[in-house]
Amino acid sequence: MSLPVNYLAVEPLIIARLTDQIGGDLEKIGGVAEYEALLENDGPYPAAFVLYEGEQVGQRGHDGRLMRSVQMWQVALVTRPEIDTQNGAA
């Protein structure tokens, strides 16, 4: 049995699907690299970032050769906090 060449190849597929479905409503849709850049800088808002969360490996099948692996992904939605112009509180 051969392993996938790019284990995280689904990330751009999820990003493309989000862009197709809600891209016009967001300033940015990206992956983990863009999310890390957002943490260092301010903006863009609103945005969505696809982040790999890990995998769950199931039990082997009855013949002992087949095993199910499920990838888990999350989408972080980032919005600008509303600022109270009277006192500057968020």
N, C-alpha and C positions, 0 to 999 in steps of 0.2 A: 504494500500500500504506500502510495506517495503522498506527502504532505503538500498543501497548497504552497505555491511559490511566494505569494504575498498574503500572509495570514490576515492582515488588516485591510484587504482590498475592498471591503464593503463600505468603508468610511466615505470615499467619494461618491458612492452610489446613494448613500443616505443624504449627503449634502446636495446632490443633484435633485433628489426627490423633494427635499425641503424647499430648494430654490424654485422648483417647478410649482409647488403647491402654495407657498407663502412668501416667496422671494420679494414680491413687490411691497410687502408690508414691513420689511426689515432692511436696515442699512447694510448688514453684513451677515452672511452665513458661512461658517468655516469649520475647520477642524481644530485639533489640539494645539497646533503651532500658532494659529491665529488667536486662540483663547489665551495662551500664555503671553502673547504680545499685548493683549488687552489688559491683562493683570499688571503689566509694567507701564502701560500708557492709559490715557483716558479716551474712551470712545472706541468705535462708533456705537451709537444706541438708536433704536433697539437692535439687538443681534441675537443670533442663535449659533451655538457651537456644538458639534458632534464629538462626544468623548467616549473612548473605549473604557468600559468598566471591568472587563474580565470575561472569564468563561466558566461554565459549569460542565464538568465531564460526567456523563451518566455511567450507568453500569453496562458491562459487556452483555451482548446478546446471548441467546441460548447456545449458539455454536462457539462462543468464546472469541470470535474474531471481529465482531462489529461493536463499535462503541459510539455513542452519540455525544457530540460536543455542541453546546449552545453558547454563542457569543452574546454578551450583554452590552448594550450601548445606551448612553443617555444623551439628552439634548438639554444643554444649559441655555436658558433664555435670560438675556441680560437687558435690563431697562435702566434708564436714567431715573434716579430718585427725584421725586417732585420736591422742589425747594419752595419754602414759604418766603416770599419776597419781603414780607414785613420784618421777620426776625432771622432769616437765613437758615432756619431749621429744616431738616429733611423730613 
